[in-house]
Amino acid sequence: MAGYEDRYWWSRDGLRLHFRDYGVRDHGAASTEQPPILCIPGLTRNARDFHPLAQGLAEQGRRVLCAELRGRGESAFAKDPMTYVPLTYLQDLEALLEETGIDRFIGIGTSLGGIMLMLLAATGPTRLAGALLNDIGPAIEEAGLDRIRQTVGTGGGYPTWVHAARALSEVQGALYPDYGLEEWLAYAKRLYRLNSKGRVVLDYDARLAEPFKVPGGESGVDLWPAFDALKACPTVLVRGAMSDILSEETAQAMQARHPDLERVTVPRTGHAPTLFEPECVAAIDRLLERVAASQPVL
């Protein structure tokens, strides 16, 4: 059983966008007691990245929404690739919150998804009840950006899932040195899809790399003030110990500015942790406990 419903919302420029709604059958009573959880994936990723996490949280009575940004998964591709930028994603996510009637939530964001959480906090200071930033901060390392610029939107189709998994391992093996074939296959099935011809292909619009390759196109704004907006809520920062996107120095600077920030480091992992790791699961449980403790008593 899937444990979720596929739902859709419309962007301001007329794109039909997709999200998974976990716990939707059970959230009626719980939604008044606990804020829903909004998961936002990374640059080339989709809702499948959060499935095990979302399923587990839904089994605990939580409502979890896993959004797919324009050009990813089941969300429509943009007519103009230059709308694949954070400020447009922000408008899309605000439309999702309006569509679902959510005015306060806990955010979990991986990479680009974490940038979006910072922007959501900056533009709506009271709407985040808690946040988890997965391997992302206000300063992004140039080495990681170079790697992403070289790989986003590249690679053709593959005849089998094993071929796709092996190709991933050749390109990203240094990021996940302990992965075996089983893990690479699971990774491939989150990143790729089967097309109508039975080929395994990337599950995003290759054109989303176009603005990303423009200098400054990674975020478009100074993110330190946006990060500062998270001081108002319990926050967790997850970092892969071998990350080339989030440096240890940036993580330390983030903690200095946000003394209540909880830091979690995932060993022998690059960009980005899956959030299925035991360290991450425990950190998310602690975050939910902190949010519950911070809720006003009615």
C-alpha positions as CSV (number, residue, x, y, z in Angstrom):
1,M,0.0,0.0,0.0
2,A,1.4,3.4,-1.0
3,G,0.4,5.2,2.1
4,Y,0.0,8.5,0.3
5,E,-2.3,10.3,-2.2
6,D,-1.0,12.0,-5.3
7,R,-2.2,15.6,-5.4
8,Y,-1.6,18.6,-7.5
9,W,-1.6,22.4,-7.4
10,W,-1.2,25.2,-9.9
11,S,1.6,27.7,-10.2
12,R,0.9,31.3,-10.9
13,D,2.1,30.9,-14.5
14,G,-0.2,27.9,-15.1
15,L,1.9,24.8,-14.4
16,R,0.3,21.8,-12.8
17,L,2.6,20.7,-10.0
18,H,2.6,17.5,-8.0
19,F,3.0,16.6,-4.4
20,R,2.5,13.4,-2.3
21,D,0.3,13.7,0.7
22,Y,1.1,11.1,3.4
23,G,-1.2,10.5,6.3
24,V,-4.0,12.3,4.5
25,R,-6.7,9.9,5.7
26,D,-5.6,10.4,9.3
27,H,-4.6,14.0,9.5
28,G,-8.0,15.5,10.3
29,A,-7.7,15.2,14.1
30,A,-3.9,15.4,14.3
31,S,-3.6,18.5,12.2
32,T,-5.0,20.7,14.9
33,E,-2.4,19.4,17.4
34,Q,0.8,19.0,15.4
35,P,2.0,21.0,12.4
36,P,2.2,19.1,9.1
37,I,5.7,18.4,7.7
38,L,6.7,19.8,4.3
39,C,9.6,18.0,2.6
40,I,11.4,19.8,-0.3
41,P,13.9,17.8,-2.4
42,G,17.2,18.9,-4.0
43,L,18.0,20.3,-7.4
44,T,17.4,17.2,-9.5
45,R,15.3,15.2,-7.1
46,N,11.7,14.4,-6.5
47,A,9.2,13.2,-3.8
48,R,10.6,9.6,-3.9
49,D,13.7,10.8,-2.0
50,F,11.5,11.1,1.2
51,H,9.3,8.1,0.8
52,P,10.7,5.9,3.7
53,L,10.9,8.9,6.0
54,A,7.4,10.2,5.1
55,Q,5.9,6.7,5.4
56,G,7.4,6.3,8.9
57,L,6.2,9.7,10.1
58,A,2.7,9.1,8.7
59,E,2.5,5.9,10.7
60,Q,3.2,8.0,13.8
61,G,0.1,10.1,12.9
62,R,1.9,12.9,11.1
63,R,0.8,14.5,7.9
64,V,3.7,14.8,5.5
65,L,3.7,16.7,2.2
66,C,6.5,15.9,-0.3
67,A,6.6,18.6,-3.0
68,E,8.0,18.2,-6.5
69,L,9.4,21.4,-7.8
70,R,8.6,22.4,-11.4
71,G,10.4,20.3,-13.9
72,R,10.8,17.3,-11.6
73,G,8.9,14.1,-11.2
74,E,5.2,14.5,-12.0
75,S,5.3,18.3,-12.0
76,A,5.1,19.9,-15.3
77,F,8.1,21.2,-17.2
78,A,8.4,25.0,-17.4
79,K,8.0,26.7,-20.7
80,D,10.8,29.1,-19.8
81,P,13.8,27.4,-18.3
82,M,14.9,30.7,-16.7
83,T,12.0,30.1,-14.2
84,Y,14.0,27.3,-12.7
85,V,15.2,29.6,-10.0
86,P,14.6,29.9,-6.2
87,L,12.4,33.0,-6.3
88,T,10.0,31.2,-8.7
89,Y,10.1,28.1,-6.6
90,L,9.2,30.2,-3.6
91,Q,6.1,31.5,-5.4
92,D,5.2,27.9,-6.3
93,L,5.6,26.7,-2.7
94,E,3.6,29.6,-1.4
95,A,0.8,28.6,-3.8
96,L,1.0,25.1,-2.4
97,L,0.6,26.3,1.1
98,E,-2.3,28.4,0.1
99,E,-3.9,25.5,-1.8
100,T,-3.6,23.2,1.2
101,G,-4.6,25.8,3.8
102,I,-1.3,25.4,5.7
103,D,-0.1,28.4,7.6
104,R,2.4,26.8,9.9
105,F,4.5,23.7,9.2
106,I,7.8,21.9,10.0
107,G,10.1,22.0,7.0
108,I,12.7,19.4,5.9
109,G,14.8,20.5,2.9
110,T,17.6,18.8,1.1
111,S,20.2,21.0,-0.6
112,L,18.0,23.3,-2.8
113,G,15.1,22.3,-0.6
114,G,17.0,23.8,2.3
115,I,17.5,27.0,0.5
116,M,13.8,27.2,-0.1
117,L,13.1,26.7,3.6
118,M,15.4,29.6,4.4
119,L,13.5,31.8,1.9
120,L,10.2,30.6,3.3
121,A,11.3,31.6,6.8
122,A,12.6,35.0,5.6
123,T,9.3,35.9,3.8
124,G,7.0,34.4,6.4
125,P,8.7,34.4,9.8
126,T,5.9,32.8,11.7
127,R,5.1,29.9,9.3
128,L,8.0,27.6,10.2
129,A,7.4,25.7,13.5
130,G,10.7,23.8,12.9
131,A,13.3,23.2,10.2
132,L,15.9,20.6,9.1
133,L,18.5,21.7,6.6
134,N,20.1,18.8,4.9
135,D,23.6,19.5,3.7
136,I,23.1,23.1,2.8
137,G,23.8,26.5,4.2
138,P,24.0,30.2,3.3
139,A,27.4,29.7,1.7
140,I,27.9,27.0,-1.0
141,E,31.3,25.6,-1.8
142,E,32.6,26.3,-5.3
143,A,34.0,22.8,-5.7
144,G,30.5,21.3,-5.2
145,L,28.9,23.8,-7.5
146,D,31.5,23.0,-10.2
147,R,30.7,19.3,-9.8
148,I,27.0,19.9,-10.1
149,R,27.3,22.2,-13.1
150,Q,29.2,19.5,-14.9
151,T,26.7,16.7,-14.2
152,V,23.2,18.2,-14.1
153,G,21.3,17.5,-17.3
154,T,23.9,15.1,-18.7
155,G,23.7,11.4,-19.3
156,G,21.4,9.4,-21.6
157,G,19.1,6.6,-21.0
158,Y,20.0,3.1,-19.9
159,P,18.6,-0.3,-20.9
160,T,18.2,-1.6,-17.3
161,W,18.2,-0.4,-13.7
162,V,21.5,-2.2,-13.1
163,H,23.1,-0.1,-15.9
164,A,21.8,3.1,-14.4
165,A,23.0,2.1,-10.9
166,R,26.5,1.3,-12.2
167,A,26.6,4.6,-14.1
168,L,25.7,6.4,-10.8
169,S,28.3,4.6,-8.9
170,E,31.0,5.6,-11.4
171,V,30.1,9.3,-11.2
172,Q,29.2,9.5,-7.5
173,G,31.1,6.7,-5.9
174,A,33.3,9.1,-3.9
175,L,30.2,10.6,-2.2
176,Y,28.9,7.2,-0.9
177,P,32.0,5.0,-0.5
178,D,30.1,2.3,1.4
179,Y,27.3,1.8,-1.1
180,G,26.9,-1.6,-2.7
181,L,24.8,-2.6,-5.6
182,E,21.6,-2.7,-3.6
183,E,22.1,0.9,-2.4
184,W,23.0,2.1,-5.9
185,L,19.9,0.5,-7.3
186,A,17.7,2.1,-4.7
187,Y,19.4,5.5,-5.5
188,A,18.8,5.0,-9.2
189,K,15.1,4.3,-8.7
190,R,14.7,7.6,-6.8
191,L,16.5,9.6,-9.5
192,Y,15.4,7.9,-12.7
193,R,12.1,6.7,-14.2
194,L,11.1,4.3,-17.0
195,N,10.0,6.1,-20.2
196,S,7.4,4.8,-22.7
197,K,10.0,2.9,-24.5
198,G,11.2,1.0,-21.4
199,R,14.4,3.0,-21.1
200,V,15.7,4.2,-17.7
201,V,16.0,8.0,-18.0
202,L,16.5,11.0,-15.6
203,D,13.3,12.1,-14.0
204,Y,13.7,15.9,-14.5
205,D,13.9,18.5,-17.2
206,A,17.5,18.8,-18.3
207,R,17.0,22.5,-19.0
208,L,16.8,23.2,-15.3
209,A,20.6,23.4,-15.4
210,E,20.5,26.5,-17.6
211,P,20.0,29.2,-14.9
212,F,22.0,27.1,-12.5
213,K,25.1,27.5,-14.7
214,V,24.8,31.3,-14.7
215,P,27.1,32.9,-12.1
216,G,24.9,33.6,-9.0
217,G,22.1,31.4,-10.3
218,E,22.5,28.9,-7.5
219,S,20.5,31.0,-5.1
220,G,20.2,34.6,-6.5
221,V,20.1,36.2,-3.1
222,D,22.3,36.7,0.0
223,L,21.1,33.7,2.2
224,W,22.6,34.7,5.5
225,P,19.7,37.0,6.4
226,A,17.3,34.3,5.3
227,F,19.1,31.8,7.5
228,D,18.9,34.2,10.4
229,A,15.1,34.0,10.1
230,L,15.3,30.3,11.3
231,K,16.4,31.6,14.8
232,A,12.7,31.8,15.6
233,C,12.2,28.0,15.5
234,P,14.0,24.8,16.5
235,T,16.4,23.9,13.7
236,V,18.6,20.9,12.8
237,L,21.6,21.1,10.4
238,V,22.6,17.7,8.8
239,R,26.0,17.6,7.1
240,G,27.7,14.8,5.2
241,A,31.2,14.5,6.6
242,M,32.6,14.5,3.1
243,S,30.3,17.2,1.7
244,D,31.6,19.4,-1.1
245,I,28.6,21.7,-0.8
246,L,28.5,22.6,2.9
247,S,31.9,23.1,4.6
248,E,32.7,22.5,8.2
249,E,33.6,26.2,8.5
250,T,30.1,27.3,7.2
251,A,28.4,24.8,9.6
252,Q,30.4,26.4,12.5
253,A,29.4,29.9,11.4
254,M,25.8,28.8,11.2
255,Q,25.9,27.4,14.7
256,A,27.5,30.6,16.0
257,R,24.6,32.7,14.6
258,H,22.0,30.2,15.7
259,P,23.1,29.0,19.2
260,D,20.1,26.6,19.5
261,L,21.0,24.9,16.2
262,E,21.5,21.1,16.5
263,R,24.2,19.8,14.3
264,V,24.3,16.2,13.0
265,T,27.2,14.9,11.0
266,V,26.8,11.7,8.9
267,P,30.2,9.9,8.6
268,R,31.6,8.6,5.3
269,T,28.9,10.5,3.3
270,G,29.1,13.3,0.8
271,H,26.4,15.5,-0.6
272,A,23.8,14.7,0.5
273,P,22.7,12.3,3.3
274,T,19.6,10.4,2.5
275,L,18.0,11.2,5.9
276,F,17.4,7.4,6.3
277,E,20.6,7.1,8.3
278,P,20.1,6.3,12.0
279,E,21.7,9.7,13.0
280,C,19.2,11.5,10.9
281,V,16.2,9.6,12.0
282,A,17.0,10.2,15.6
283,A,17.6,13.9,14.9
284,I,14.2,14.2,13.2
285,D,12.6,12.6,16.3
286,R,14.3,15.1,18.5
287,L,13.3,18.0,16.3
288,L,9.6,16.9,16.5
289,E,9.9,16.7,20.2
290,R,11.4,20.2,20.4
291,V,8.6,21.6,18.2
292,A,6.0,19.9,20.4
293,A,7.5,21.4,23.5
294,S,7.6,24.9,21.9
295,Q,4.0,24.9,20.9
296,P,1.8,27.3,22.9
297,V,-0.6,25.6,25.4
298,L,-4.2,26.4,24.5
